[in-house]
Amino acid sequence: MKKLAIITTHPIQYYAPIFKLLSERKNIEVCVFYTWGEDALKDKFDEGFGKKIEWDIPLLEGYNYHFLENIAPDKGSHHFKGIDNPTIIEEIKNYNPDAILVFGWSYKSHLKVIRYFKNKIPIWFRGDSHLLDEISFHKKIARKLFLTWLYSYIDKAFFVGKNNKNYYKHAALNDKKLTFAPHAIDNSRFAETEKNIELAKQWRTELGIKENELVWLFAGKFESKKSPLLLLEAFIERQKQQNSKDNEKEHLIFLGNGELENQLKQKAESYQNIHFLPFQNQSKMPIVYLLCNVFILPSKGAGETWGLAINEAMAAKKAVIASTKVGCAIDLIQSNREKNNNGFIFQSENVESLKEAMNKIKSQRQAKEMGELSYQIIQNWSFEKIAQTIENNFE
């Protein structure tokens, strides 16, 4: 049986299920090397949420893994020198894999693995970077030179979507070295269930939201990159324009925490139909999406590489709106059609463009039809597709 060594920093909810699935399928043998070290299991302070976060779903079940010693003084994935594993080369050699899959290059040990095993063991790569964020001309030239050098060490890159593919091609990777492995979440975990639907109804009632009222949702970190203030501005302007109209009442829910929380609450304090909910852990998120009719991700970047919350909302049968700086928008949102839209894409940082997108969704019924299409689309973006793609590359 072929053996795959996977190099990644720490257990997260978007990757651990893939490792488990690969092990369960028994077509290849997998061992995951976690480079952050065992400190990754401790409660970590998340600067974006402004609190310690410990995920409440299992992340280490069903697959082989090994935590490597990390000698970095300031451990973590927030900087290049935060991942420093002196034994990583020897431990990979001892495992004797047929291929090495590296998640991310911007860490000391990951780059060391990529460079050391070139022409010794096939090096595969997984990341979700894109070219959507604006940078100066000189930085563009420097980036292209660096990425062309870096990816010359890669034998195969698994691209997650169109924007990610363009990034790799910019780095001079040709089509023979590129394979599509869609960015995905556990679609089944976010699918509607009778229990969750009932819990969401109860939650809406507690918030004072009536059954026939349209609900928009933002869920994430209250930080500049995510642009929650832009969404708040768009919603308030719509409210002022609709005051004289006999429209059904609408609600906006902000779920999360972060540095912009006080500013958001101050601007929204006179509106009874704007609600704030604190950070909810993973087990609650399938219920959270059922609170709304439309999920909105208004990010401006930099660094909104994909936006997996869009996947989650679509798996929960929700219409979606995202900005042009959200990496997944071009892949997952069918828009600009007379019919069969599952959402809309608006121009990043443009409140009028966001309002225009919101104005196109006029009722719960329309949002429900769009959500049904979202659900159909997202079935093709699955962990199963990723696992199958990885296995096929051993053939």
Secondary structure, 3 states (H helix, E strand, C coil): CCEEEEEECCCCCCCHHHHHHHHHHCCCEEEEEECCCHHHHCCEEECCCCEEECCCCCCCCCCEEEECCCCCCCCCCCCHHHCCCCCHHHHHHHHCCCEEEEECCCCHHHHHHHHHCCCCCCEEEECCCCCCCCCCHHHHHHHHHHHHHHHCCCCEEEECCHHHHHHHHHCCCCHHHEEECCCCCCHHHHCCCHHHHHHHHHHHHHCCCCCCCEEEEEECCCCHHHCHHHHHHHHHHHHHHHCCCCCCCEEEEEECCCCCHHHHHHHHCCCCCEEEECCCCHHHHHHHHCCCCEEEECCCCCCCCCCHHHHHHHHCCCEEEEECCCCCHHHHCCCCCCCCCCEEEECCCCHHHHHHHHHCCCCHHHHHHHHHHHHHHHCCCCHHHHHHHHHHCCC
